Amino acid sequence: GSGLWRDVWKVDPRAEAASDDDENSHQDNDIVPPAVLKVMKQEHPYDFRNYDRHRRDALVMERLSSSEYVVDIYGYCANSVLSEYVGRTLDNLIYEDNKSKDDEEDGDDLESISFIESVPELTRKTPVGRIRLALDVFKGISHLHDVPGGPIIHADLQAKQFLIDPSTQTVRINDFNRCRFVSRKDGDPSGEMCPVKIPSAPGANRSPEEYGQLRLTEKIDVFSAGNILYGILTGHRHWATSSKRVIKKAVMSGHKPVIPDKFLQEPSDRALAELIDRAYEKNPKRRISAWEMVEELEVILKAAKEDGRDSLRKK
């Protein structure tokens, strides 16, 4: 695969092990999982800024290696990172318009169907599945924000930054090269955190304070994750037909994408819509936190599971 900044390869030692006639190699084949190698594209400069991006990416994965909602790292060197192979990205699972014509022509349809069938608990086709997806997304974010010595701000949350793990039926957060480590004010008994500033705010997934070039806190992640919840609930991208310029203006004005009534027929979906609205709060001080979101979603999930009919209805 390929992103804006890095090329991505799946490194799978199992094929090489299987071709070896050594009996021990076949035994090792069962315990050597595939991995992902990310290497910065050659058109980008080999400078301190990009070395530091990889350092941050690696450090976050190492610090959060105990979290099942964060991708694990195997190692890194300079502008390359080796991490575990998890699966497909969340945008492949939730957005109905995510497939390109090239995907359809190369037969990727069947692979996508097989992948979706491999994660039956993680689906936006049922009310319970939608809440499960939302809960896993925010568990990963909350672990970032509540890490000892933190919070850590991801600062680039989109559905494609989350991976679906079929083996554990979990959603795992990934790609931390734009992250910020937030410190606390020296000598302040309140423990107040020092706001940070990020010089650019490209794309259609930023918070009002990012677009406004204001001081930032971890609440920018909550706002951006509201866009992901919108996709989980509706199957569509927020303001899908609008340009980035129009979206930026709307977000800075406090406007929120409308959720059509057809997506609000179930009690759990209406509750999810209310949480999306709270994530989209323009004032970051009044915006819901990641841990508050987790607590609310766990209550909604419990109620949805207790309603047997609710878990079986599909959109």
Buried (B, 14 or more C-beta within 10 A) or exposed (E): EEEEBBBEEEEEBEEEBEEEEEEEBEEBBEEEEEBBBBBBEEEBEEEEEBEEBBBBBBBBBEBBEEBBBBBBBBEBEEBBBBBBBBBBBBBBBBBEEBEEEEBEEEEBEEEBEEBBEBBEEBBBEBBBBBBBBBBBBBBBBBBBBBBEEBBBBBBBBBBBBBBBBBEEBBBBBBBBBBBBBBEEEEEEEEEEBEEBEBEEBEEBBBBBBBBBEBEBBBBBBBBBBBBBBBBBBBBBBBBEEBEEEEBBEBBBEEEBBEBEEEBBEBBBBBBBBEBBEBBBBBEBEEBBBBBBBBEBBBEBBEBBBEBEEBBEBEB
